[in-house]
Amino acid sequence: MNRWTKPQYEYAKNQGWNIFAIDGDQDNLKIQKIDEQNIFDSDEDALNFVKTKANLGDMFCLAALEIVHETK
């Protein structure tokens, strides 16, 4: 399994999203918006953004999808 690195974390944070453990459960990871940044209207919007970037070849977004077991 891939690990989410500090550079990946910072990259995602700068775009308004990141990987979060739901209810603190490290086995239940999701891509969600960073609420305080008000970049995305919903977590679904953030996930769709990541999927779009992954489809364009963004390696950080591809890694994020793999970590949370999402398909692009």
C-alpha positions, 0 to 999 in steps of 0.5 A: 500500500502506498503511503501519503507523503508530506509533499503529497499532503502539501500538494493536496492541501494547496488545492483544497482537498486531502485524505482523511481518516473517517472517524479516526479509522485509518482503515476508512480513508476518504478524499475530502475537501478542506472545509476551511478553505472553501474551494470545493462545495462538497466532498464529492466535488473534491473527489471529482477534481482529484479523479479528473486530475488523475485522468490527466496523469497527475501522479499525486492524484493517482496515488491518492485514489489508490490509497483510498481505493477509488477508481478514476 
